[in-house]
Amino acid sequence: QVQLVESGGGWVQAGGSLRLSCVVSGSINGINTMAWYRQVSGKQRELVATINSILTTNYQDSVKGRFTISRDNAKRAVYLQMNSLSPEDTAVYYCNADIWIRLRLNNYWGQGTQVTVSS
């Protein structure tokens, strides 16, 4: 069974940094686009950043210049380096990936990791 397991969330003061990690486990045939989303309680989940198989990245405007998404295909991992954090970044962060299982492309979510930024 394919799982996305996140780690690295926690509490940090404004201006601080955190690094989120997400590792894909299970029997797979490849990974296409990987992404990070975040969700504040009572609001819609929003896209933070994406990285595709040729390492092209895209970011939500509010995190450009502060967050960096990267991936390690050998480790089946995606990372989100978050710098200059502000209270507005407080949310549950979710890993997402498009994964090949045989000839079928499936979309998977991680369980989420809480990031809390205090002022």
A tleap script that builds the chain and sets N, CA, C and O, in Angstrom:
source leaprc.protein.ff14SB
mol = sequence {
  NGLN VAL GLN LEU VAL GLU SER GLY GLY GLY
  TRP VAL GLN ALA GLY GLY SER LEU ARG LEU
  SER CYS VAL VAL SER GLY SER ILE ASN GLY
  ILE ASN THR MET ALA TRP TYR ARG GLN VAL
  SER GLY LYS GLN ARG GLU LEU VAL ALA THR
  ILE ASN SER ILE LEU THR THR ASN TYR GLN
  ASP SER VAL LYS GLY ARG PHE THR ILE SER
  ARG ASP ASN ALA LYS ARG ALA VAL TYR LEU
  GLN MET ASN SER LEU SER PRO GLU ASP THR
  ALA VAL TYR TYR CYS ASN ALA ASP ILE TRP
  ILE ARG LEU ARG LEU ASN ASN TYR TRP GLY
  GLN GLY THR GLN VAL THR VAL SER CSER
}
set mol.1.N position { 0.848 -1.196 0.000 }
set mol.1.CA position { 0.000 0.000 0.000 }
set mol.1.C position { 0.880 1.241 0.000 }
set mol.1.O position { 1.844 1.339 0.759 }
set mol.2.N position { 0.528 2.186 -0.866 }
set mol.2.CA position { 1.312 3.406 -0.984 }
set mol.2.C position { 0.939 4.378 0.132 }
set mol.2.O position { -0.238 4.609 0.409 }
set mol.3.N position { 1.949 4.930 0.752 }
set mol.3.CA position { 1.727 5.932 1.797 }
set mol.3.C position { 2.697 7.086 1.625 }
set mol.3.O position { 3.827 6.906 1.171 }
set mol.4.N position { 2.239 8.273 1.995 }
set mol.4.CA position { 3.102 9.442 2.051 }
set mol.4.C position { 3.218 9.813 3.534 }
set mol.4.O position { 2.218 10.089 4.195 }
set mol.5.N position { 4.435 9.813 4.033 }
set mol.5.CA position { 4.654 10.056 5.456 }
set mol.5.C position { 5.424 11.365 5.628 }
set mol.5.O position { 6.557 11.501 5.168 }
set mol.6.N position { 4.790 12.317 6.295 }
set mol.6.CA position { 5.383 13.634 6.494 }
set mol.6.C position { 6.042 13.731 7.855 }
set mol.6.O position { 5.693 13.009 8.789 }
set mol.7.N position { 6.996 14.634 7.947 }
set mol.7.CA position { 7.638 14.934 9.219 }
set mol.7.C position { 8.214 16.341 9.160 }
set mol.7.O position { 8.334 16.931 8.087 }
set mol.8.N position { 8.567 16.866 10.320 }
set mol.8.CA position { 9.250 18.154 10.357 }
set mol.8.C position { 8.415 19.326 10.816 }
set mol.8.O position { 8.940 20.427 10.985 }
set mol.9.N position { 7.134 19.117 11.021 }
set mol.9.CA position { 6.315 20.217 11.507 }
set mol.9.C position { 6.636 20.529 12.961 }
set mol.9.O position { 7.404 19.820 13.611 }
set mol.10.N position { 6.033 21.606 13.459 }
set mol.10.CA position { 6.255 21.972 14.846 }
set mol.10.C position { 5.947 23.421 15.092 }
set mol.10.O position { 5.222 24.069 14.337 }
set mol.11.N position { 6.519 23.915 16.175 }
set mol.11.CA position { 6.285 25.291 16.603 }
set mol.11.C position { 7.561 26.094 16.400 }
set mol.11.O position { 8.665 25.613 16.658 }
set mol.12.N position { 7.390 27.331 15.931 }
set mol.12.CA position { 8.542 28.190 15.713 }
set mol.12.C position { 8.104 29.639 15.894 }
set mol.12.O position { 6.942 29.976 15.668 }
set mol.13.N position { 9.022 30.476 16.296 }
set mol.13.CA position { 8.713 31.900 16.416 }
set mol.13.C position { 8.784 32.568 15.053 }
set mol.13.O position { 9.465 32.083 14.149 }
set mol.14.N position { 8.089 33.669 14.909 }
set mol.14.CA position { 8.110 34.421 13.655 }
set mol.14.C position { 9.549 34.762 13.273 }
set mol.14.O position { 10.359 35.159 14.110 }
set mol.15.N position { 9.836 34.595 11.995 }
set mol.15.CA position { 11.179 34.818 11.503 }
set mol.15.C position { 12.029 33.571 11.467 }
set mol.15.O position { 13.113 33.569 10.885 }
set mol.16.N position { 11.545 32.511 12.084 }
set mol.16.CA position { 12.289 31.267 12.142 }
set mol.16.C position { 12.102 30.404 10.907 }
set mol.16.O position { 11.466 30.806 9.934 }
set mol.17.N position { 12.671 29.211 10.970 }
set mol.17.CA position { 12.650 28.286 9.828 }
set mol.17.C position { 12.236 26.892 10.263 }
set mol.17.O position { 12.457 26.479 11.401 }
set mol.18.N position { 11.632 26.185 9.332 }
set mol.18.CA position { 11.324 24.767 9.501 }
set mol.18.C position { 11.545 24.067 8.175 }
set mol.18.O position { 11.458 24.684 7.113 }
set mol.19.N position { 11.831 22.780 8.240 }
set mol.19.CA position { 11.974 21.976 7.027 }
set mol.19.C position { 11.049 20.782 7.125 }
set mol.19.O position { 11.165 19.958 8.032 }
set mol.20.N position { 10.135 20.702 6.184 }
set mol.20.CA position { 9.215 19.575 6.113 }
set mol.20.C position { 9.756 18.518 5.166 }
set mol.20.O position { 10.381 18.829 4.152 }
set mol.21.N position { 9.505 17.267 5.514 }
set mol.21.CA position { 9.905 16.149 4.660 }
set mol.21.C position { 8.702 15.254 4.415 }
set mol.21.O position { 7.791 15.166 5.239 }
set mol.22.N position { 8.716 14.594 3.266 }
set mol.22.CA position { 7.655 13.648 2.929 }
set mol.22.C position { 8.290 12.516 2.140 }
set mol.22.O position { 8.962 12.748 1.134 }
set mol.23.N position { 8.075 11.300 2.598 }
set mol.23.CA position { 8.649 10.127 1.938 }
set mol.23.C position { 7.537 9.199 1.474 }
set mol.23.O position { 6.573 8.942 2.195 }
set mol.24.N position { 7.697 8.705 0.260 }
set mol.24.CA position { 6.722 7.774 -0.321 }
set mol.24.C position { 7.157 6.347 -0.031 }
set mol.24.O position { 8.295 5.967 -0.305 }
set mol.25.N position { 6.243 5.563 0.524 }
set mol.25.CA position { 6.533 4.153 0.771 }
set mol.25.C position { 5.560 3.288 -0.009 }
set mol.25.O position { 4.484 3.738 -0.401 }
set mol.26.N position { 5.957 2.025 -0.231 }
set mol.26.CA position { 5.102 1.099 -0.956 }
set mol.26.C position { 5.666 0.767 -2.322 }
set mol.26.O position { 6.693 1.306 -2.737 }
set mol.27.N position { 4.983 -0.122 -3.009 }
set mol.27.CA position { 5.435 -0.572 -4.314 }
set mol.27.C position { 4.903 0.355 -5.404 }
set mol.27.O position { 3.694 0.419 -5.629 }
set mol.28.N position { 5.804 1.077 -6.084 }
set mol.28.CA position { 5.400 2.045 -7.097 }
set mol.28.C position { 6.278 1.903 -8.331 }
set mol.28.O position { 7.305 1.226 -8.298 }
set mol.29.N position { 5.863 2.553 -9.428 }
set mol.29.CA position { 6.644 2.505 -10.665 }
set mol.29.C position { 7.222 3.860 -11.055 }
set mol.29.O position { 7.966 3.965 -12.030 }
set mol.30.N position { 6.880 4.894 -10.294 }
set mol.30.CA position { 7.437 6.212 -10.579 }
set mol.30.C position { 6.617 7.296 -9.919 }
set mol.30.O position { 5.485 7.073 -9.492 }
set mol.31.N position { 7.213 8.486 -9.841 }
set mol.31.CA position { 6.537 9.625 -9.232 }
set mol.31.C position { 6.612 10.799 -10.187 }
set mol.31.O position { 7.697 11.155 -10.647 }
set mol.32.N position { 5.490 11.397 -10.488 }
set mol.32.CA position { 5.474 12.606 -11.314 }
set mol.32.C position { 5.561 13.828 -10.418 }
set mol.32.O position { 6.517 13.976 -9.657 }
set mol.33.N position { 4.595 14.679 -10.503 }
set mol.33.CA position { 4.622 15.913 -9.725 }
set mol.33.C position { 4.409 15.641 -8.240 }
set mol.33.O position { 3.570 14.830 -7.847 }
set mol.34.N position { 5.199 16.348 -7.428 }
set mol.34.CA position { 5.034 16.323 -5.982 }
set mol.34.C position { 4.725 17.748 -5.532 }
set mol.34.O position { 5.139 18.718 -6.167 }
set mol.35.N position { 4.000 17.854 -4.437 }
set mol.35.CA position { 3.544 19.180 -4.036 }
set mol.35.C position { 3.327 19.259 -2.528 }
set mol.35.O position { 3.194 18.250 -1.835 }
set mol.36.N position { 3.299 20.481 -2.064 }
set mol.36.CA position { 2.895 20.776 -0.693 }
set mol.36.C position { 1.669 21.689 -0.731 }
set mol.36.O position { 1.627 22.667 -1.477 }
set mol.37.N position { 0.686 21.351 0.081 }
set mol.37.CA position { -0.502 22.157 0.295 }
set mol.37.C position { -0.569 22.516 1.770 }
set mol.37.O position { 0.129 21.930 2.597 }
set mol.38.N position { -1.417 23.484 2.088 }
set mol.38.CA position { -1.658 23.784 3.495 }
set mol.38.C position { -3.116 24.158 3.693 }
set mol.38.O position { -3.803 24.610 2.777 }
set mol.39.N position { -3.556 23.953 4.913 }
set mol.39.CA position { -4.955 24.222 5.226 }
set mol.39.C position { -5.088 24.777 6.632 }
set mol.39.O position { -4.581 24.206 7.597 }
set mol.40.N position { -5.777 25.896 6.723 }
set mol.40.CA position { -6.141 26.489 8.006 }
set mol.40.C position { -7.542 26.014 8.340 }
set mol.40.O position { -8.405 25.924 7.467 }
set mol.41.N position { -7.757 25.716 9.587 }
set mol.41.CA position { -9.065 25.208 10.016 }
set mol.41.C position { -10.178 26.134 9.550 }
set mol.41.O position { -10.136 27.341 9.791 }
set mol.42.N position { -11.177 25.560 8.878 }
set mol.42.CA position { -12.312 26.327 8.398 }
set mol.42.C position { -12.113 26.957 7.036 }
set mol.42.O position { -13.018 27.606 6.511 }
set mol.43.N position { -10.933 26.771 6.458 }
set mol.43.CA position { -10.655 27.326 5.137 }
set mol.43.C position { -10.308 26.218 4.164 }
set mol.43.O position { -10.041 25.084 4.562 }
set mol.44.N position { -10.315 26.562 2.874 }
set mol.44.CA position { -9.984 25.582 1.848 }
set mol.44.C position { -8.483 25.276 1.852 }
set mol.44.O position { -7.657 26.122 2.195 }
set mol.45.N position { -8.164 24.062 1.468 }
set mol.45.CA position { -6.774 23.685 1.307 }
set mol.45.C position { -6.197 24.463 0.116 }
set mol.45.O position { -6.839 24.572 -0.929 }
set mol.46.N position { -4.994 24.997 0.280 }
set mol.46.CA position { -4.392 25.778 -0.783 }
set mol.46.C position { -3.026 25.229 -1.170 }
set mol.46.O position { -2.293 24.676 -0.349 }
set mol.47.N position { -2.714 25.401 -2.452 }
set mol.47.CA position { -1.446 24.931 -2.983 }
set mol.47.C position { -0.328 25.874 -2.552 }
set mol.47.O position { -0.443 27.092 -2.684 }
set mol.48.N position { 0.749 25.297 -2.038 }
set mol.48.CA position { 1.901 26.096 -1.612 }
set mol.48.C position { 2.998 26.058 -2.674 }
set mol.48.O position { 3.502 27.099 -3.096 }
set mol.49.N position { 3.364 24.845 -3.103 }
set mol.49.CA position { 4.462 24.713 -4.058 }
set mol.49.C position { 4.386 23.367 -4.744 }
set mol.49.O position { 3.883 22.394 -4.182 }
set mol.50.N position { 4.899 23.320 -5.985 }
set mol.50.CA position { 4.969 22.071 -6.724 }
set mol.50.C position { 6.354 21.895 -7.323 }
set mol.50.O position { 7.081 22.862 -7.548 }
set mol.51.N position { 6.700 20.639 -7.576 }
set mol.51.CA position { 7.941 20.313 -8.279 }
set mol.51.C position { 7.667 19.099 -9.143 }
set mol.51.O position { 7.163 18.088 -8.654 }
set mol.52.N position { 7.996 19.190 -10.431 }
set mol.52.CA position { 7.698 18.062 -11.308 }
set mol.52.C position { 8.926 17.164 -11.477 }
set mol.52.O position { 9.948 17.342 -10.814 }
set mol.53.N position { 8.794 16.208 -12.375 }
set mol.53.CA position { 9.838 15.197 -12.519 }
set mol.53.C position { 11.127 15.744 -13.125 }
set mol.53.O position { 12.182 15.121 -13.008 }
set mol.54.N position { 11.045 16.915 -13.777 }
set mol.54.CA position { 12.272 17.526 -14.306 }
set mol.54.C position { 12.682 18.724 -13.461 }
set mol.54.O position { 13.440 19.588 -13.903 }
set mol.55.N position { 12.167 18.757 -12.241 }
set mol.55.CA position { 12.565 19.709 -11.201 }
set mol.55.C position { 12.126 21.140 -11.466 }
set mol.55.O position { 12.701 22.078 -10.915 }
set mol.56.N position { 11.132 21.312 -12.288 }
set mol.56.CA position { 10.532 22.630 -12.452 }
set mol.56.C position { 9.652 22.909 -11.228 }
set mol.56.O position { 8.862 22.061 -10.811 }
set mol.57.N position { 9.800 24.087 -10.672 }
set mol.57.CA position { 9.067 24.422 -9.457 }
set mol.57.C position { 8.117 25.596 -9.684 }
set mol.57.O position { 8.332 26.444 -10.550 }
set mol.58.N position { 7.068 25.611 -8.878 }
set mol.58.CA position { 6.132 26.729 -8.860 }
set mol.58.C position { 5.720 26.992 -7.421 }
set mol.58.O position { 5.646 26.076 -6.602 }
set mol.59.N position { 5.452 28.270 -7.125 }
set mol.59.CA position { 5.134 28.658 -5.754 }
set mol.59.C position { 3.923 29.572 -5.711 }
set mol.59.O position { 3.661 30.339 -6.638 }
set mol.60.N position { 3.203 29.470 -4.623 }
set mol.60.CA position { 2.172 30.458 -4.320 }
set mol.60.C position { 2.877 31.795 -4.081 }
set mol.60.O position { 3.957 31.837 -3.491 }
set mol.61.N position { 2.261 32.881 -4.542 }
set mol.61.CA position { 2.918 34.193 -4.449 }
set mol.61.C position { 3.349 34.532 -3.025 }
set mol.61.O position { 4.406 35.132 -2.827 }
set mol.62.N position { 2.557 34.163 -2.048 }
set mol.62.CA position { 2.839 34.585 -0.669 }
set mol.62.C position { 4.078 33.906 -0.074 }
set mol.62.O position { 4.587 34.346 0.957 }
set mol.63.N position { 4.564 32.843 -0.714 }
set mol.63.CA position { 5.735 32.139 -0.159 }
set mol.63.C position { 6.972 32.296 -1.035 }
set mol.63.O position { 8.053 31.837 -0.667 }
set mol.64.N position { 6.824 32.933 -2.179 }
set mol.64.CA position { 7.975 33.103 -3.078 }
set mol.64.C position { 9.094 33.853 -2.374 }
set mol.64.O position { 8.868 34.871 -1.719 }
set mol.65.N position { 10.302 33.330 -2.521 }
set mol.65.CA position { 11.446 33.946 -1.886 }
set mol.65.C position { 11.669 33.507 -0.450 }
set mol.65.O position { 12.722 33.781 0.125 }
set mol.66.N position { 10.686 32.827 0.139 }
set mol.66.CA position { 10.837 32.361 1.528 }
set mol.66.C position { 10.859 30.834 1.615 }
set mol.66.O position { 11.579 30.268 2.437 }
set mol.67.N position { 10.076 30.172 0.771 }
set mol.67.CA position { 9.986 28.717 0.796 }
set mol.67.C position { 10.712 28.134 -0.419 }
set mol.67.O position { 10.743 28.739 -1.490 }
set mol.68.N position { 11.290 26.956 -0.232 }
set mol.68.CA position { 11.945 26.244 -1.327 }
set mol.68.C position { 11.512 24.785 -1.311 }
set mol.68.O position { 11.668 24.091 -0.307 }
set mol.69.N position { 10.968 24.328 -2.436 }
set mol.69.CA position { 10.606 22.925 -2.571 }
set mol.69.C position { 11.716 22.202 -3.323 }
set mol.69.O position { 12.304 22.741 -4.261 }
set mol.70.N position { 11.991 20.977 -2.897 }
set mol.70.CA position { 13.008 20.161 -3.565 }
set mol.70.C position { 12.609 18.700 -3.428 }
set mol.70.O position { 11.713 18.348 -2.660 }
set mol.71.N position { 13.293 17.864 -4.189 }
set mol.71.CA position { 12.981 16.437 -4.119 }
set mol.71.C position { 14.244 15.619 -4.313 }
set mol.71.O position { 15.218 16.073 -4.914 }
set mol.72.N position { 14.204 14.404 -3.792 }
set mol.72.CA position { 15.274 13.437 -3.957 }
set mol.72.C position { 14.621 12.171 -4.480 }
set mol.72.O position { 14.008 11.420 -3.722 }
set mol.73.N position { 14.754 11.938 -5.783 }
set mol.73.CA position { 14.055 10.808 -6.385 }
set mol.73.C position { 14.562 9.469 -5.858 }
set mol.73.O position { 13.784 8.524 -5.727 }
set mol.74.N position { 15.829 9.379 -5.560 }
set mol.74.CA position { 16.374 8.123 -5.042 }
set mol.74.C position { 15.761 7.767 -3.690 }
set mol.74.O position { 15.598 6.591 -3.364 }
set mol.75.N position { 15.427 8.779 -2.918 }
set mol.75.CA position { 14.824 8.563 -1.606 }
set mol.75.C position { 13.309 8.644 -1.653 }
set mol.75.O position { 12.642 8.460 -0.635 }
set mol.76.N position { 12.756 8.921 -2.843 }
set mol.76.CA position { 11.313 9.078 -2.996 }
set mol.76.C position { 10.797 10.155 -2.045 }
set mol.76.O position { 9.757 9.980 -1.410 }
set mol.77.N position { 11.502 11.238 -1.950 }
set mol.77.CA position { 11.189 12.254 -0.945 }
set mol.77.C position { 11.013 13.628 -1.577 }
set mol.77.O position { 11.613 13.950 -2.602 }
set mol.78.N position { 10.183 14.414 -0.938 }
set mol.78.CA position { 10.026 15.823 -1.280 }
set mol.78.C position { 10.171 16.631 0.003 }
set mol.78.O position { 9.767 16.188 1.078 }
set mol.79.N position { 10.751 17.820 -0.122 }
set mol.79.CA position { 11.035 18.651 1.033 }
set mol.79.C position { 10.465 20.048 0.828 }
set mol.79.O position { 10.263 20.500 -0.299 }
set mol.80.N position { 10.214 20.713 1.941 }
set mol.80.CA position { 9.816 22.118 1.883 }
set mol.80.C position { 10.614 22.864 2.948 }
set mol.80.O position { 10.367 22.724 4.146 }
set mol.81.N position { 11.568 23.655 2.487 }
set mol.81.CA position { 12.339 24.498 3.384 }
set mol.81.C position { 11.586 25.817 3.534 }
set mol.81.O position { 11.333 26.514 2.551 }
set mol.82.N position { 11.234 26.148 4.760 }
set mol.82.CA position { 10.430 27.341 5.021 }
set mol.82.C position { 11.242 28.302 5.884 }
set mol.82.O position { 11.586 27.987 7.023 }
set mol.83.N position { 11.541 29.463 5.339 }
set mol.83.CA position { 12.302 30.492 6.036 }
set mol.83.C position { 11.446 31.729 6.246 }
set mol.83.O position { 10.404 31.895 5.611 }
set mol.84.N position { 11.892 32.582 7.133 }
set mol.84.CA position { 11.187 33.837 7.417 }
set mol.84.C position { 9.707 33.585 7.668 }
set mol.84.O position { 8.845 34.260 7.107 }
set mol.85.N position { 9.432 32.625 8.499 }
set mol.85.CA position { 8.039 32.238 8.757 }
set mol.85.C position { 7.295 33.335 9.503 }
set mol.85.O position { 7.863 34.038 10.338 }
set mol.86.N position { 6.017 33.463 9.183 }
set mol.86.CA position { 5.150 34.438 9.844 }
set mol.86.C position { 3.922 33.714 10.386 }
set mol.86.O position { 3.630 32.599 9.955 }
set mol.87.N position { 3.199 34.326 11.320 }
set mol.87.CA position { 1.993 33.672 11.849 }
set mol.87.C position { 0.993 33.279 10.758 }
set mol.87.O position { 0.223 32.333 10.925 }
set mol.88.N position { 1.012 34.007 9.649 }
set mol.88.CA position { 0.089 33.683 8.548 }
set mol.88.C position { 0.434 32.350 7.877 }
set mol.88.O position { -0.364 31.831 7.097 }
set mol.89.N position { 1.587 31.804 8.166 }
set mol.89.CA position { 1.968 30.504 7.621 }
set mol.89.C position { 1.476 29.351 8.484 }
set mol.89.O position { 1.626 28.189 8.106 }
set mol.90.N position { 0.899 29.653 9.624 }
set mol.90.CA position { 0.369 28.619 10.498 }
set mol.90.C position { -0.738 27.845 9.796 }
set mol.90.O position { -1.710 28.428 9.314 }
set mol.91.N position { -0.579 26.526 9.743 }
set mol.91.CA position { -1.535 25.674 9.036 }
set mol.91.C position { -1.110 24.219 9.206 }
set mol.91.O position { -0.036 23.922 9.729 }
set mol.92.N position { -1.971 23.330 8.755 }
set mol.92.CA position { -1.568 21.935 8.578 }
set mol.92.C position { -1.046 21.812 7.150 }
set mol.92.O position { -1.723 22.196 6.196 }
set mol.93.N position { 0.144 21.281 7.014 }
set mol.93.CA position { 0.786 21.146 5.713 }
set mol.93.C position { 0.671 19.696 5.247 }
set mol.93.O position { 0.948 18.758 5.994 }
set mol.94.N position { 0.254 19.544 3.988 }
set mol.94.CA position { 0.034 18.224 3.411 }
set mol.94.C position { 0.945 18.003 2.203 }
set mol.94.O position { 1.122 18.886 1.363 }
set mol.95.N position { 1.503 16.831 2.144 }
set mol.95.CA position { 2.267 16.390 0.989 }
set mol.95.C position { 1.304 15.736 -0.009 }
set mol.95.O position { 0.343 15.075 0.382 }
set mol.96.N position { 1.577 15.931 -1.292 }
set mol.96.CA position { 0.748 15.350 -2.345 }
set mol.96.C position { 1.639 14.867 -3.477 }
set mol.96.O position { 2.654 15.492 -3.781 }
set mol.97.N position { 1.265 13.765 -4.097 }
set mol.97.CA position { 2.096 13.253 -5.192 }
set mol.97.C position { 1.259 12.483 -6.198 }
set mol.97.O position { 0.301 11.799 -5.839 }
set mol.98.N position { 1.636 12.606 -7.465 }
set mol.98.CA position { 1.076 11.795 -8.549 }
set mol.98.C position { 2.018 10.622 -8.762 }
set mol.98.O position { 3.176 10.803 -9.137 }
set mol.99.N position { 1.516 9.430 -8.522 }
set mol.99.CA position { 2.361 8.239 -8.475 }
set mol.99.C position { 1.883 7.192 -9.467 }
set mol.99.O position { 0.694 6.889 -9.566 }
set mol.100.N position { 2.855 6.647 -10.203 }
set mol.100.CA position { 2.548 5.575 -11.145 }
set mol.100.C position { 2.512 4.238 -10.424 }
set mol.100.O position { 3.469 3.840 -9.760 }
set mol.101.N position { 1.370 3.550 -10.575 }
set mol.101.CA position { 1.227 2.170 -10.119 }
set mol.101.C position { 0.940 1.362 -11.378 }
set mol.101.O position { -0.156 1.420 -11.936 }
set mol.102.N position { 1.945 0.609 -11.811 }
set mol.102.CA position { 1.894 -0.040 -13.121 }
set mol.102.C position { 1.659 1.047 -14.172 }
set mol.102.O position { 2.485 1.953 -14.286 }
set mol.103.N position { 0.586 0.997 -14.932 }
set mol.103.CA position { 0.354 1.969 -16.003 }
set mol.103.C position { -0.671 3.025 -15.614 }
set mol.103.O position { -1.182 3.748 -16.469 }
set mol.104.N position { -0.966 3.109 -14.328 }
set mol.104.CA position { -2.012 4.015 -13.872 }
set mol.104.C position { -1.409 5.090 -12.972 }
set mol.104.O position { -0.626 4.802 -12.066 }
set mol.105.N position { -1.796 6.340 -13.246 }
set mol.105.CA position { -1.334 7.471 -12.440 }
set mol.105.C position { -2.378 7.772 -11.370 }
set mol.105.O position { -3.539 8.053 -11.669 }
set mol.106.N position { -1.936 7.705 -10.119 }
set mol.106.CA position { -2.836 7.919 -8.989 }
set mol.106.C position { -2.339 9.085 -8.136 }
set mol.106.O position { -1.140 9.359 -8.075 }
set mol.107.N position { -3.262 9.753 -7.493 }
set mol.107.CA position { -2.911 10.886 -6.641 }
set mol.107.C position { -3.055 10.497 -5.180 }
set mol.107.O position { -4.049 9.893 -4.774 }
set mol.108.N position { -2.037 10.856 -4.393 }
set mol.108.CA position { -2.021 10.481 -2.987 }
set mol.108.C position { -1.744 11.690 -2.102 }
set mol.108.O position { -1.088 12.652 -2.505 }
set mol.109.N position { -2.266 11.606 -0.888 }
set mol.109.CA position { -2.054 12.648 0.128 }
set mol.109.C position { -1.378 12.056 1.356 }
set mol.109.O position { -1.589 10.896 1.707 }
set mol.110.N position { -0.563 12.878 1.996 }
set mol.110.CA position { -0.052 12.523 3.306 }
set mol.110.C position { -1.078 12.855 4.377 }
set mol.110.O position { -2.155 13.377 4.087 }
set mol.111.N position { -0.727 12.545 5.615 }
set mol.111.CA position { -1.666 12.720 6.719 }
set mol.111.C position { -1.677 14.148 7.255 }
set mol.111.O position { -2.586 14.531 7.992 }
set mol.112.N position { -0.691 14.919 6.894 }
set mol.112.CA position { -0.614 16.307 7.346 }
set mol.112.C position { 0.297 16.466 8.549 }
set mol.112.O position { 0.400 15.578 9.395 }
set mol.113.N position { 0.957 17.617 8.607 }
set mol.113.CA position { 1.806 17.939 9.742 }
set mol.113.C position { 1.551 19.394 10.129 }
set mol.113.O position { 1.506 20.274 9.270 }
set mol.114.N position { 1.388 19.635 11.413 }
set mol.114.CA position { 1.035 20.967 11.886 }
set mol.114.C position { 2.262 21.865 11.960 }
set mol.114.O position { 3.307 21.480 12.485 }
set mol.115.N position { 2.108 23.065 11.424 }
set mol.115.CA position { 3.127 24.107 11.558 }
set mol.115.C position { 2.479 25.284 12.279 }
set mol.115.O position { 1.464 25.813 11.826 }
set mol.116.N position { 3.059 25.686 13.384 }
set mol.116.CA position { 2.544 26.801 14.164 }
set mol.116.C position { 3.639 27.856 14.314 }
set mol.116.O position { 4.734 27.570 14.798 }
set mol.117.N position { 3.323 29.077 13.891 }
set mol.117.CA position { 4.276 30.184 13.973 }
set mol.117.C position { 3.706 31.217 14.936 }
set mol.117.O position { 2.615 31.744 14.722 }
set mol.118.N position { 4.440 31.494 15.974 }
set mol.118.CA position { 3.967 32.465 16.959 }
set mol.118.C position { 4.614 33.824 16.724 }
set mol.118.O position { 5.747 33.925 16.253 }
set mol.119.N position { 3.861 34.862 17.064 }
set mol.119.CA position { 4.371 36.228 16.851 }
set mol.119.C position { 5.189 36.708 18.034 }
set mol.119.O position { 5.692 37.831 18.022 }
savepdb mol mol.pdb
quit
